[in-house]
Amino acid sequence: MANSMGTARFLMESRIADAACGNAQACYELGIAYSCGTGEVDVDLVAAHKWFNLAALGGSEEGQALRAEIAGEMTARQVAEAQRQARAWLAETAPRGTA
């Protein structure tokens, strides 16, 4: 069990590292993880929306579709928070001199 949890942690960390490099597929996969509660993460629709939003910004049609789908299950305040978190992520990960 501990080995599978370590593997799940590694996969999440590698997806986050890939997302920081602008990988839309990694953002999409993080959205899936948070929307379904896979690996070591609990279901978190705000985080899922954030990652699907970032995936959509990177050109992922699947991310765009799932962002819209889970937004229907969220309050306006939750959607606003997810959007704020996505903007913050972009500001933190933008190459220096571009943000």
Phi and psi in degrees as a GROMACS rama.xvg file:
@    title "Ramachandran Plot"
@    xaxis  label "Phi"
@    yaxis  label "Psi"
@TYPE xy
-62.5291  -36.8865  ALA-2
-64.3402  -41.9538  ASN-3
-67.8912  -33.3473  SER-4
-69.3716  -38.0539  MET-5
-64.7505  -39.1035  GLY-6
-65.2149  -42.9547  THR-7
-62.5702  -41.9162  ALA-8
-62.6797  -44.3358  ARG-9
-60.5557  -44.1854  PHE-10
-63.1197  -42.0694  LEU-11
-63.8278  -44.2021  MET-12
-63.841  -39.1487  GLU-13
-69.4664  -35.8517  SER-14
-65.5572  -40.2017  ARG-15
-64.3922  -41.7207  ILE-16
-62.7789  -42.415  ALA-17
-65.8958  -39.3437  ASP-18
-62.836  -37.6501  ALA-19
-64.0259  -22.6505  ALA-20
-90.2091  3.96149  CYS-21
90.9938  17.4744  GLY-22
-78.8783  107.634  ASN-23
-64.0577  -35.1863  ALA-24
-64.8384  -38.893  GLN-25
-64.3606  -41.2578  ALA-26
-60.7344  -44.2587  CYS-27
-59.3182  -45.9861  TYR-28
-64.9785  -35.4472  GLU-29
-66.2663  -39.4664  LEU-30
-59.7076  -42.459  GLY-31
-61.7028  -46.1346  ILE-32
-58.4088  -45.657  ALA-33
-75.692  -28.6557  TYR-34
-77.5889  -25.0112  SER-35
-107.128  -14.747  CYS-36
74.0476  44.5087  GLY-37
-91.2285  162.896  THR-38
65.3525  -134.584  GLY-39
-97.7229  8.49835  GLU-40
-101.34  146.233  VAL-41
-84.8764  162.155  ASP-42
-60.6456  128.314  VAL-43
-146.335  97.6044  ASP-44
-66.5023  -30.4123  LEU-45
-64.6604  -47.9444  VAL-46
-64.2777  -41.2127  ALA-47
-60.7269  -45.8236  ALA-48
-60.5572  -43.9745  HIS-49
-54.8807  -50.9385  LYS-50
-68.6024  -38.8729  TRP-51
-65.1907  -37.1093  PHE-52
-61.5924  -45.802  ASN-53
-65.1812  -37.3258  LEU-54
-63.6819  -44.0707  ALA-55
-61.8599  -41.0953  ALA-56
-62.4593  -27.7409  LEU-57
-86.3251  3.27957  GLY-58
102.878  5.94292  GLY-59
-80.3149  114.123  SER-60
-68.5048  -34.569  GLU-61
-65.2746  -40.9061  GLU-62
-61.6638  -41.3183  GLY-63
-62.8174  -44.2368  GLN-64
-66.3002  -43.7085  ALA-65
-73.2345  -30.4126  LEU-66
-59.7786  -46.2401  ARG-67
-65.0106  -39.0712  ALA-68
-64.1955  -48.59  GLU-69
-74.6729  -24.161  ILE-70
-59.4768  -30.8018  ALA-71
-66.9765  -17.0719  GLY-72
-100.183  2.04022  GLU-73
-114.236  157.811  MET-74
-79.5199  163.865  THR-75
-60.1802  -37.1144  ALA-76
-64.5775  -40.49  ARG-77
-65.3512  -42.3342  GLN-78
-62.2925  -43.6591  VAL-79
-61.1639  -40.7756  ALA-80
-65.1192  -41.922  GLU-81
-61.5955  -41.3843  ALA-82
-65.8351  -39.4225  GLN-83
-62.5917  -43.6803  ARG-84
-64.3597  -37.8494  GLN-85
-64.6621  -43.6266  ALA-86
-62.038  -41.3652  ARG-87
-63.8393  -41.2302  ALA-88
-60.789  -45.9714  TRP-89
-61.0376  -42.1083  LEU-90
-65.5217  -37.2823  ALA-91
-73.5731  -32.3424  GLU-92
-102.279  -4.47419  THR-93
-64.1879  139.293  ALA-94
-56.8896  141.446  PRO-95
-56.687  137.248  ARG-96
92.529  -5.41825  GLY-97
-112.847  -16.5944  THR-98
